[in-house]
Amino acid sequence: MKKHTIKNIEQKKEIWLYIDFPLLALDAALADIENIKAESAIAVASAQKNVQRIVCCNSYAQKWGVDPDLSLSTALAICPDLLVLSRSPGQENLLLHRLALIAYQFSPAVIINNSGIWLELSGCDQLFQGYSKLLQRLHRQILFLSVTATTGIAMSALAAQLLCGQQFQYYLPNEDEMYRNLMTTKLFKLPSSQKQKNNFKQLGLENIGDLLALPRSALSQRFSAELLETLSLLNGEKPCTLKRFTPPIEFSDEIQIPHGLYNKDSLLFYMKTLLQRFCVYLMARQRHCRKFVWHFEPLFGERQSMSIILSVSNNNWSSLLMLSRLQLERLDLPQSIEKISLFSDQFTDMPEPSFDLFGDQVALNNQASTLMDNLYARLGIEALSQPSMSEEHLPEKAGGMSPPNRVTNINYPTSKAPQPLWLLTNPVRIQLRNHQLYWRQTLTIISGPERLCGNSWQTEQQRDYYLACDSKGARYWLFRESMNKQWFVHGLFS
């Protein structure tokens, strides 16, 4: 029985998904551009050996005959209306990291390379009720960024990259299908030197199956150690040691507007884009935001900043945009804005969903939070306040005003003796007439004393409080200072 159990134990098999972005340069260049015609022929160019060449182009440019590696002059001659954008490796890297944040929502193991990302998916299907639903949701989020993506799936990271096809797969192939696809993959896709590729051709090796069919001893004699290591990675014999992606602990993103923006309404498109990226970051980290800061930088002059403080944590971009728009109305901006940036480092854990039997209390709490956030945005943080308690013994110091919804854990002192809700702004001194307390009329002590002491070493803060009444039954809260024996009225009961 013991031997049978050990025999049936199998090592956990990895499932790698590689997502390639064939139009990464074009998608990155278009990410922050607004108002481009849907049927425009667009291409991205960069300098290669002192010649501007096309890096990639969209389908409309291809219909004109524009292809990658064409010189820019030739491409413009073929398509005079071609919209040419300059390649920006920095923008491509930023887009890859935004895509990695999306992938991080589906797998804890994400790896970035120059033009794509890997995800290790084994076990991730349980959360999404199957691999097909996982892949569909992942593709929808990638399409939301207007990015073209194709995939490959295999039992190792390198094999998944080699099997990357021309479309995004929505199903998970079985192990036999993955193996057959890998064996029929052409050898020119395998990472190797040009000399080794020439050797493959001389030996008549066309696909990976032909190479793996050779004995390992023959491979070690004919080829380099680097190729043997590559084959070990391909077969999953050696684990992938590439650096895993982890989301940064703070969010910072920006958009450059070279032509400048001259009114506040024009800012909203770019603010919406940044907030959508921000919410992808929050979802990837399973966090909510409590505060974020906008920066608006002109070409000349000082930048303007705008802080949005939330009464409760939030990760909904539409509500964050509405609050930003309300506060933007109160901000004086320069005539032309050349750059917009968004920053946040104040987060809380994503709250557990709360359920109310009738749903009334949850709805009321949401309405109150929305109202406070709107008032914050329109009037400023200093416009709202609420009564609060502090750890002080003296009554006039125990109460105060604080921002709404401020979370405090205060064990303030309690008293068994009755105390009025209405305190005078300043205690009023009481006269003594023939050894009788008098304030407007004669007062009679009913109960007391109760000693309240703010700081025991300061005698002027030692007071004895009494409950008194007048001839009509009205009740007063009095105290006598321990140091000078003076009497004061401090509060009135209703």
N, C-alpha and C positions, 0 to 999 in steps of 0.2 A: 504493500500500500504506500509506503514511504517513497519507494523508487518511482512508482507510478505518478505520485504527486510532483516530484521533482522533474520528471520528464515533461509534464504538461505545463510547467512554468516557462513562459516565453518572455524574452526581453521586450520591453516596450518599444514599439516601432514608431519612428518619427514620420510625420506627414508635413512636407514642406511645400509652401505655396510661394512661387516667385511672381511678382507683378512687375511687368516691364512697361515703361512709359515711352513709346517710340516717338512721340511728338513733345517731349518734355521741354525742349528749347522754345517751341512755339507756344505751348500752354503757359509756360512761365512768363513769356513776353506779353501775353494777352491778359494775364491775371488781373492787372490793375488798370486796364484800358476800358474806357466806356464809349458807347455809341459807335460801334463798328458795324457796317452793313453785313447782314447775314451771309450774302453771297459774294463777299469780297475775296479776291485771290491774295493770300498772305503767305509770306515766306520769312524765314529768319536767316540772316547772313553773318558770317564772321571772317576775319582775316586768316588766311592759310597760305603761308609762304609768300607774303606780300600781295596776295590776290584775294579779293572778297569773293567768297563762295557761299552757295546756298547750303545751309545745314539741314533744314527740314521745311516743309511747306504743307498747306492744307489741300484738301481734295479739289477745290476750285482752281488752285494754281497748277495742280497735276493735270487737270483737263486741258490746260493751255500748253502742256508739255514741259512744265518746270519740274525738275527733279533735283534731289540732293547731289552735291558735288559740282553742279553747274556753276560757272562763273557768274557773278552778279550782272555783268554787262550782257552776257548771253541771255540770262533769265529776263532782263528788262526788254531785250530786243524781241523775245518771244511773246512776252506779256507786258505791254507798256503800262497797264493799269495795276501792275503788281505792287502791293503794299509791302515794303521791306522793313523789317524790324531788326535791330542789332541784338546779337546774342549777349546774354548776361548770365555768366556762371553763378554769380551770387544769387540772382533771382531763382535759378534752377535749384540751387541748394536749399533755399527757403521753401520752395514748393515741395521738394522731397521731404523735408521735415514736417510740413503740414500734412502730407499724405501719410507719413509715419505715425503722426498723432491719431489719424483715423484708424490705421491698422492696429494701433495699440489698444483700441477698444475691443478688438476681436481676438487678440493673442498677446500673452505677456512676453513672447520672444519675437522681437522685430529687429531686422538688420537692414541697414541702408548701404547701397553701393552707388556708383556714379549715375545710373539711369533707372534704377528700380529698387524694390524692397522685397525682403523675404519675410514670411510669417511661418512659424512652426505651429501647426494646427491640431496636433494630436490631443484629444480630450476637450477641445474647445467647442465641440459640437453640442455638448449637453446644455450649455447655457442658451444656445440659439436654436435648439430643437432640430438638430441635424446640420450636416455640412452644406447641403444645398441652400438652406435658408441663410446660413452664415455668409455664403458667397454672394447671394443675392443682395443682402443688406450691405455688405462691404462694397459691392459694385455701385449701388445707389448712392452711397456717400461719396464715392470717388467721382461719380458723374455730377454730383452737386457742385464740385469744384471745376466742372467743365474740362476734365482731364481725360485723354484717351489712354486706355489701359488694356493690356493683354496678359495672359497668365500661363503658367506651367506648373504642374503638380507632380511630385515624385517623392521617393523615400529619403532623398538626401537633398541638401540645398543646391549643390552644383547640378545635379540631375534635373531639378525643377527649373533651373535657369536654362539648361540646354533644351528642355521640352517646351519652352515658352512658344506658343503658337501665334495665330493672327487674331484671336478673339479672347473674350473673358469667359472662362468656363464656369458653369453653374452646377456642375456635378463633380463628385469625387470618383476618379477611376479606381478600379480594384487593383490589387497588387500585380496580378498577371498582366493587366493592360498597361500599367506603368512600365513594367519590365520590357514588354514587347516594343512599346514606343521608344524606350531608351536604346534598345539594341538596334533599331532601324535609324537612329539619328546619325546624320552625316558627320564624319570625322572632322571636317573643317570647322565645326562649331566648338570642338574641344579646345580649351586653352592650352596652347603649345607654341613653340617657336616655328618659324617658317622652315627651318631645316628639318624639324621633325615631321612637319606636314608633307614636305617633299619625300621623306623616307616612307611615309604612309602610302603615298602615291606609287612609289617605286615597287613597294611590296604588294600592291594591289588591294590595299585595305581601304574600303569605302565608308563603312559605318562603324559605330562603336562596338557592335556585336562582333565584327571581324577582328577588332583589336583584342577584345576580352577573350576571344576563343583561343588565343595564343597562350602557351604555358607561361606562368609568371617568371620562370627562369630565363626563358627566351626574351621576354620583355626587358628584364634587368640587364641582359647582355647587349641588346640592340639599342635601347633607349636610356635616357638620363633618369636620375633619381627624382627629378621634379615631375616627370610624367608618371612614375609609379605612385608618387604622393597624390597626384591629381586623380588617378584611378581609385585610390583608397578613399578619397573624399567622394568620388562619384558613386561608389558601391556602398557608402555609408559605413565602411570599416573604420574610418577615422572621423571623430566628431567635428562638426563645424565650430571653429574657434574665433570666428569674426566677432567684433565688438557688438554687443546688443544695444539697441536704442532705449534710452530712458527719457521721459519728458522732463524739461527743465523745471526748477522749483518756482520760477516766476515767469510771467508772461510779458513779452515785449515784441511788438510788431509795428511796422510803419509802412506808409505808402508815399512815394514821391509823385508829385504832380508837376512836371516840367513847365506846362503852359500856365499854371497858376489857377486859383479859384478866386472869384471876386464877389461871391455872395454866399450866405449861410446855407441856402437850399442846395447848392452844388456840393456842399460837404457831406450831405446825408448819404449819398451813394457810397462814398469811401468809408464813412463811419459804419455803415451797415456791413460792408465787407470785412472790416477789422473785427467787428463784434461777432460775426459768424465764425471767424477763425478763432476768436477768443473762446466761444462756447464749445467748439471742437476740442480745444485744449482742456477746458473744464471737464468735459465728458471723459476724455482720455485719463485724466487724473482722478475721476470720481469726486470732484470737488465743487463747491459753490463759492461764489464771489461775494465779498462784503464791501469792497471799495475798488474802484479803478480810476485811472487818471488819463485824461486826454491832453495832448500837446499839439499846438498849432504853430508852425514855424513859417514866417514870411521869408522872402528872398533877402530883404533888408530889415533890420530892426530886431527887437526882442520877441521871443516866442511867448505865446499865451497858453496858460494851463487851466484845466477845468477838472475838478474832482467830483466823482459821483459816489456818494455814500448811501448804502442801502439799509433800511430798517431791519430787514431779514435777508438771509443769503438768497442768491438767485443765480440761475444759469440759462435764462431765456433771452436770446438776443433781441427779440422784438420789444420786450419790456425794457431792456437796457437801452435800446435805441430811443424809445419814447422818452425816457428820463433824460437822456443826453440831449435830445432835441429841446426839451423844456428848459433845461439849464443853459443851452446854447443861446436862447433868446435874450438872456440877461448879460451875455458876454460881449464885450467890445473887441472885435477882431481887427487886425490890420487889413489893408485893402486887398492884398493878394496873399494867399496861403500856398506855399510850395511843398509842404510836407505835413502829413498827419500821422501821429503815433499814438499808440495805446499801451498802457503799462498797468500791471497789477501784481501785487505780492501778498494780498490779504485774502486768504481763503479759509473756508471751513469745510469739514467733512460733509458729504452729501447726506442730508437728513433721511431717516427712515420714513417711508410713507405712513401718514397718520390717518386713521379711520375713525369717523364719528358715526354713531348709530343712525342719526338722521341727517348728518352732513351739515347741519346749521352752523356749528361752532367753527369748523374748518373754513367754511365760506366767509363767515364774519371776520376771522383772523386774516384771511387773504385780502378782503376788502379794506380792512384797517391798515395793513401793510402797504397796499397800493396807494391809499390816500396819503399816508405819511411820506412815501417816496415822491409822490407828485408835488406835495407841499415843499419838501426839501429842494426839489429841482427848481420850483418856481420862486421860492422865497429865500432859500439858503438854509444852511444847517442850524443857524442861530435862531431861526424863526419859531421852532417848536421846542417845547420843554414839558416835563411832567414832574409832579411832586415825588420826592424820593427820601429815603431814610439813610442816616449815617450813624456810625458808632460813636455817638456822643451822649453824655448823660444830661447835660443842660438842654432844656427843651428848645430854646431858640437856635441851637446848633445842631439838634438832631434831625431837623427837617431842612430840605432844600429843593432845588430844581435841577434836573438833569435831562439829557437828551432822551426822547422817547425810546422805549424798548431796550434801554441799557440794561444788560444782564449783570446783576450784582448779587453776591452772597454775603449778606450782612446779618450778623447776630446782634441786632440792636437791643439795648436794655429794655426790659418790660417792667411795669409796675402794677401791683394789685390795687393801688389807690386810684380813684377816678381822676381823669385828666380831661380838660376841655379841648375840643377841636379848634376853638377860636382863641388864639393868643394875640395879645396886643403887640403892635409893632415894636414898641419899647415899653418895658415895665414902668408903671406909674407909681410914684411914691405915695404912701398912705400917711395921713396925719394921725397923731395920738392926742386925743382930747379927754382929759381927766382919766387917763389910763384906758381909754376906749378907742378902738380902731375906727377911723372915719374916712370914707371916700364917697363923696356926694351925700352919703347918709351913714348912719352907724352900722358897723359890720360886727357880726358875732361869729366866733370860731365854732365850727361844728365838729371837725375831726382833724387829726394831725398830731405831731409833725411827721413828715416823710423827708428824710435827708437825701438830697441829690448833690453829687459832688463830681465836677468835671475833672479836676486834677487835685488830688489830695494835698499836694504841697502848696497849692495856691488857695489861701483862706478866703479870698474874695470870690472864689467859685464854689464855696460851700454854702448851700441854702437849705432851709427847712421850709417845706411846703405845707400849707394848711387849706382846708376847705371851709369857707365862710359863707354866710348868708345875710341878707338885710331884712328889714321888717316885712317886706312884701314876698319873701321867699326866694328871691333871685339869688343864685349861687355864684361865688367868686373863687378864683384860685389865687391864693396869696403865698408869698414867701418872705422869710426874714433872713437877711444876710448874717452869717455867723460872725463876721469880723466887726461890723459897725452897728449891728442890731437894728438896722433900718428895715421897715416893712414896705412891700410893693405888691400891687395887683399885677398879675401876669396873664390871667385868662378869665373868660366868662363862659359859664355853661348856658346852654339854650334853655 
